[in-house]
């Protein structure tokens, strides 16, 4: 697992950002800096995650299934 000096990367957030095209792609989607999205790898802010659940539900579900956080139906 990737780490920063005191924080652990959140596997869900990390995988979701990658599945959406990476840090720069997600930064463009939300019109924020790449540095901001890099910090989201430790946990995507709730409002941003809610947006992604609405706009990219298949990607979110794919990551949840891939990490065994939900069952595939």
C-alpha positions as MATLAB code, in Angstrom:
seq = 'XXXXXXXXXXXXXXXXXXXXXXXXXXXXXXXXXXXXXXXXXXXXXXXXXXXXXXXXXXXXXXXXXXXXXXXXX';
ca = [
       0.000    0.000    0.000;
       1.292    3.461   -0.871;
       1.958    5.764    2.047;
       2.680    9.382    2.775;
       4.665   10.114    5.943;
       1.635    9.734    8.241;
      -1.318    8.991    5.977;
      -2.348    5.811    4.199;
      -3.698    5.888    0.683;
      -7.372    4.858    0.612;
      -7.571    1.896   -1.799;
     -11.062    2.856   -3.019;
     -10.199    6.500   -3.687;
      -6.906    5.559   -5.315;
      -8.503    2.985   -7.625;
     -11.417    5.273   -8.502;
      -9.157    8.167   -9.475;
      -7.097    5.819  -11.642;
     -10.221    4.323  -13.250;
     -11.445    7.809  -14.116;
      -8.258    8.529  -16.047;
      -5.862    9.614  -13.342;
      -5.122   12.706  -11.314;
      -5.085   15.205  -14.178;
      -8.297   13.882  -15.741;
     -10.170   14.076  -12.444;
      -8.746   17.535  -11.757;
     -10.101   18.682  -15.123;
     -13.485   17.103  -14.406;
     -13.834   19.115  -11.195;
     -11.820   22.169  -12.289;
      -9.432   21.861   -9.368;
      -5.673   21.478   -9.212;
      -3.926   18.163   -9.702;
      -2.443   18.656   -6.227;
      -5.955   18.750   -4.757;
      -6.871   15.485   -6.467;
      -3.592   13.924   -5.341;
      -4.742   14.565   -1.770;
      -8.057   12.875   -2.562;
      -6.159    9.586   -2.821;
      -6.344    9.630    0.990;
     -10.134    9.999    0.772;
     -12.371   11.704   -1.784;
     -14.445   14.511   -0.241;
     -18.028   13.395    0.342;
     -19.652   15.926   -2.018;
     -17.243   15.002   -4.825;
     -17.896   11.302   -4.270;
     -21.652   11.870   -4.347;
     -21.235   13.611   -7.706;
     -19.230   10.672   -9.056;
     -21.841    8.202   -7.817;
     -24.421   10.050   -9.937;
     -22.288   10.822  -13.008;
     -20.144    7.671  -13.145;
     -22.139    4.954  -11.340;
     -20.727    2.082  -13.402;
     -17.138    3.078  -12.619;
     -17.883    3.471   -8.903;
     -19.642    0.085   -8.823;
     -16.797   -1.583  -10.733;
     -14.289   -0.376   -8.125;
     -16.505   -1.406   -5.207;
     -16.889   -4.900   -6.692;
     -13.172   -5.109   -7.512;
     -12.258   -4.324   -3.916;
     -14.898   -6.771   -2.615;
     -16.755   -3.948   -0.888;
     -20.037   -5.023   -2.481;
     -21.207   -8.251   -4.082;
     -21.556   -8.537   -7.835;
     -25.202   -9.018   -8.788;
];
